[in-house]
Amino acid sequence: QQVTISGTVRDAGMSEVLPGVTVLIKGTTTGTITTPDGTYTLNANKGDVLMFSFIGYMGQEITVGDQTVIDVQLEPEVIGVGEVVVIGYGVQKKEDKTGSVVSVSSKDFNKGNITSPQDLLVGKSSGVVITSSGGAPGSGSTIRIRGGSSLNASNDPLIIVDGMPIEGVGNNVSGSSNALSFINPNDIETFTVLKDASATAIYGSRASNGVIIITTKKGSKGTPLKLSYSGSVSISTPEDYVDVYSGDEMRKIALDNEGLFDPTYYNLLGTENTDWQDEIFRTAISHDHNFAASGAYKNLPYRVSLGYTDQTGILENTDMQRFTASLNLSPSLLDDHLKVNANAKLMSSKHNFGDDGAIGSAISMDPTQPVYEEGADEFGGYYQWQNHGANLGTPNPVEQAMAVDNQSDVIRFVGNLKLDYKLPFLPELKASLNLATDYNESDGHNNRPITSPSTLSEASGEGKLNDYGGTNKNNLLDFYLNYNKELTESHRVDATAGYSWQHFEREGNSYTRVASGNIDDVKTSWITENYLVSFFGRLNYAFRNKYLLTGTFRYDGSSRFDEDNRWGFFPSTAFAWKIHEEAFLKDVDFLSDLKLRLGWGITGQQDIGNDYPAQAAYTLAGAAGYYMINGEYIPTLRPETYDPDIKWEETTTQNIGIDFGFLNNRINGTIDYYFRETEDLLNTVTIPSGSNFSNNLLTNVGSLENKGIEVGLNFVAISKQDMSLNLGLNFSHNKNEITKLLLNDDSDYIGILYGDAFNGITQVTRVGEPAYSFFMNKQVYGSDGKPVEGLYEDLAGNGGVISGDNGNKYVYHSPAPEYTFGFSARFNYKDFDISTSLRANIDNYVLNQVASGASYDQMQQIGYWKNMPTHLSKTNFVKRQFTSDYFVENASFLKMDNISAGYNFNKVAGKDINARVSFTVQNVFTITEYTGLDPEVDEGIDNNFYPRPRTFTLGVNLTF
Amino acid sequence: CVDDLDVKPIDPNTVLSGNLGDDPENIERALGKLYASFIIAGQGEGHDADISSSDDGFFTLARAYWNLQTITTDEGICAWGDVGIADLNTQTWTPQNPFLTAVYQRLSLSITYCNDFLNTTAGTSDPDVIRYRAEARFLRALAYSWHMDLFGNPPFTTEADRVGKYYPEQIQRADLFRYVVDELKAIESDLGDPGYSYPQADKGTCWMLLSKVYLNAEVYTGTAKWDSVKFYTDKVIADPAYSLASNYRKNFAADNDRHHGNNEMIFAFAEDGVNTQGNGGTTFIIQSSSDATYIPAEYYHGLTSNTNWNGNRARKQLMNILVDTLATYGNVNVPADDTIFAQNPDTRIYLRQKRSLDIPSVSSSGDFGVGVYKFTATNLDGSEADNYNPTYACTDFPIFRLADAYMMRAEAAFRNGNMSDAADDINVVRRRAYGDNSGDITAADVTADFILNERAREFYYEGQRRTDLIRFGKFTGDDYLWAWKGGTFDGTSTSSHRDLYPIPGDEISANQNIKQNDGY
């Protein structure tokens, strides 16, 4: 018998009325939605069950009895509870995690014209520093999790895409600048960053630098077909140029300083005022289109996506086109006992790299000269300096940028098939098999016409042709068993054990010759491989859902090492205590989460660049490395250095962390302290002469430490029906220190020096200091506060030449930031939203080599003139002072990476189409005292990298 | 699947130690490396150098060795500002000097390559391989003799030592002398006959190295061995395989090898524009001595690509030795308008006056000083070399020429008091230089200074000068001063401990068994 039921729905805590709550009669499609005053009316039969549901609140079910008024108070859901995070070989409830694991999902990703997955994550997680290598289209980034645990081996984290560990960044195929470019950022669902050893140690010998797990989007069961399109148009402009002298200023400097210059070369100065940077940079327009269809066909959930990106760089003649396609099928078979998850991703890209050397040339090129010169047919119509032997003039930057043909085509396919089978007789036991393959092929060329000057093509008037290519193959088989059971109310176990096999093969080739003929042709090719075979296991045990214990191990075998050193055992353990579940805190209402985490583990590093470091082998010479034996030129055969005893690096990590949440987790956060110690550090050291086949050997000799603090905070500042404001803040501090470097201790050992014969030695890795510290002469300043040219403190006290003398240099800061901050905010009001991300690095130091290379004596060269940055007017140096600490600058900065505003249109044109329009600005502003162009310099030496543009993006999303 | 971990390199360019013998050509290829390690950077095209350093080209063995032997003396001075060059110019080097570090490490590396070759070929009965093994032992002895000459007390390893991570023991100079001499005597019979397979070492090469170490025996051991010098130079001079080239310059042109009929060339490290390329060796000597204004390489040497490095030139004192101003100009200064010293009858003068004979500062432009163009990348007759390359010379880097056998025998005769024998040998060399007997000297003219000067006239820019000056006691100290010696314009006295180079700082750090040389 039908009765009319009415009532009001309120928030249980605040007692505010809740509009928009769905009220549904269970088992039917009959229902309604509460009105703006929180009330509803609906007809139901006695005995029906009314289901009240609303996002952000826990659902409630009430059986209709005799009453006609049913008022309901909904309890807010504790934020984050019930979410799962992906961990190695499985998933875990977020509240049960024992390690330092951060998950960033699509709603928190950076916005704008983003073509590279890692850019989504910049600034979003404490302890993760991502530095793009510059503003070139499709360029890659350096990712560092908790500093680097290695010196010579890779410091890149292990990246796992849908269960497939991909080849490290350093092993990219030639012609591909970004290891992750095969993933369309629009296809990514979450990034999970595993930071401490208790989380990463299940990846054993590859886990020392952290693990990033990328999960792509899937279709879900029981959902109808959903189509979506997103597209954007972006305009990128150069933010700023390096301030250099104009033609007029240059002429004045030349004429005013006859003492410095040889006036017989004044006739080489031209009459122009060419702004070379303006000539090679441009405003660039890019566009991006993505189409996705997802849903379920009967029992087959699917998702298909297609993407096309056409990105144009701000440097002339640089661009990238990329096509991506992905398919995901995730059916459940055999009465849900067999779950299948199949992924296929295909990427095809065309990359035009141009010549970013033009950026440096545009700073050095004489501004008194024109871009084009009549009659200069020999140089393709461009003005060029005449060739005076080894004193090669600055190439015309416009010719350098425009005339090069430097392109590559890359194809990549990554696919996996994962089968999870729940045993019918023992449903808590699950067997998983994952088969995956990664195939990556490149084909590129880098050519110069015969009209290019010899500085660019190496042989004057002959041009250069270079073809290259590469193929990487990576195959994986994982098999593991998982047993997950609540034994009694107090005991829960989740155990995993498995086997993994992975094979990496890389090959490459290069063919270089002059364009005018066939002398000097150099063909090289190489092929190399390695295998990893592993056994692993994990046990999670929960006692009374309050005390959580995790133990993992991995037993890794790598083909890189000799039989005796091949196998490594990497254990970890962690303990977590959910303090807020204790009786004494049960009634503390404002505390929704409090957990203490303790973790310890050992991880390794085996990505040391060479696949055969322990084997005695010989390498055959290429052309030009022949010698005459018995009257014939034959290729020589060289024994290569090897260390029969080489083995893993081992990093021991200790981590202590606290997770906390207040007010239903509206305020939540984590604090972690870690101490990481790497032993058997692989270092390329100078070895005793005569003991091996080179002067240097990569061997296990050193140790280093990283310690740091990380804080992550999230704050739901406003959470109302029409309005919300979410804030996120993270902070990290890491301190790196080398503790041992040599085979035998030598207190006089100067350290590993970095630099070259031209720019001098400017960095050192030394015991007691951070890796890659700057190593400079100590500048003496005059009473006017200006650096006195060539005058440095005599630190060794021996007199003599001090400038450039390593014995007189000292360690002066390091490129790594002391502190990093990330801040993000997202504000919604009705259909309008706005979000932003900011980032700050504190006490990161940069050697401004653009400025240190500037001196008056360099303006005039034999046969040509050279421009300088106007920074020179500050120092007035006559000779270059490459090793002065004056040029090591504090490059602390605050950057607004992006700001984005969007508006959602529901039911466009009265149809079931939702639209969203957004406008984003990237690289909005930078606050810094650094005098160079951009304080964010990968590796800390500023030497005219491709500048990051400011980009304005208009985006449209349609779903229907 | 665990067996997958037993990988062997799959690159066809990589040969495993154990598989070396599978292909008999590999033995010859490995032998080729022993030679090539002295003259080029690595495995081709200037890339993939054998040692890591800040510049592959700078630190090839022949080039860095030439620097240590030349720009530290009156013969050469380099204008470049690269780290370590000014130290060598002025005899103010420290153990950190990258050139001496490179020479030290490369010599030891060549020795290690030879040790490995001897290990992999041990027990052979193949007569060719037995000869190759003798050549490897010769090259090892050559490397040790350079070590002995430059550093005195190097680390000592033989084929009995393993390869890996360990600390070789140091050997003392006099002990090393005995080892080198014993080795050379032991391999003499296994080597090919004189001229058998140039540019590989043969019996004549072995006699020359024996002569050379005996010539300097007093420096190395305190005991002179002039009779032994005579014994081995006699063998060389008597051998019909060798004869002086009729034209002095034949020894420094692209066709200076035995294959092009130069029977004066006893041993050289081969260079080739196509097959054996590098920025060391004669390519370096030619390019670094060329400049756009006075000695353009395009014009003088036929090199048109990456030319005119404008670094090396001679100091005024070398010019004064070569250009006999007494005889030629009546003991007055060379007139500035005679830029090529055209009035001098000695045909060995390939010098050119630059902006000024004086060099105003150690690092002043290569346009100052006395230009040298003795080595050339063209054939003797000016034609293009067989394997011509616009960047790299085909000219072999001479180590032993027959003229040196005459000069060494003359010096031994002089020391033994046989002045007329000495004069006769010197006159053989001078007659070729003057084209007739107009430059002949008499027994009365033979003095220590004359012999030292004659060696400069004959062998300048061939990497011998430092050793010669030390043997005559004139490298350090104030007996003989030249421009910028010790760091002053007129030259100043330097300490005698600099007759030996220091053991590089890198080695002292790396090997606890190595003791630094006195004074450093």
Interface residues (C-beta under 8 A of the other chain):
Chain A: H388 G389 A390 N391 S454 E458 A459 S460 E462 W501 H503 I519 D520 V522 S525 W526 I527 T528 E529 N530 Y531 V533 G557 S558 S559 E563 R566 D611 Y612 Q615 A616 A617 Y618 T619 L620 A621 G622 A623 A624 G625 Y626 Y627 M628 I629 N630 G631 Y633 I634 P635 T636 L637 R638 P639 Y642 D643 P644 D645 T684 V685 T686 I687 P688 S689 G690 S691 N692 F693 S694 N695 N696 L697 T699 L742 L743 N744 D746 D748 Y749 I750 G755 D756 A757 F758 G760 I761 G800 V801 G804 N806 G807 I862 G863
Chain B: C1 V2 D4 L5 D6 V7 K8 P9 I10 D11 P12 N13 T14 V15 L16 S17 G18 L20 E25 N26 E28 R29 A30 L31 G32 K33 Y35 A36 I40 G42 Q43 G44 E45 G46 D48 D50 I51 S52 S53 S54 D55 F58 D82 V83 A86 T92 T94 Q96 P98 Y104 Q105 S108 L109 I111 T112 Y113 D116 P154 P155 F156 T157 D161 V163 G164 K165 Y166 Y167 P168 S197 P199 Q200 H259 A270 D272 V274 N275 T276 Q277 G278 Q287 S290 D291 A292 P296 A297 T304 S305 N306 T307 N308 W309 N310 N389 P390 T391 G505 D506 E507 S509 A510 N511 Q512 N513 I514
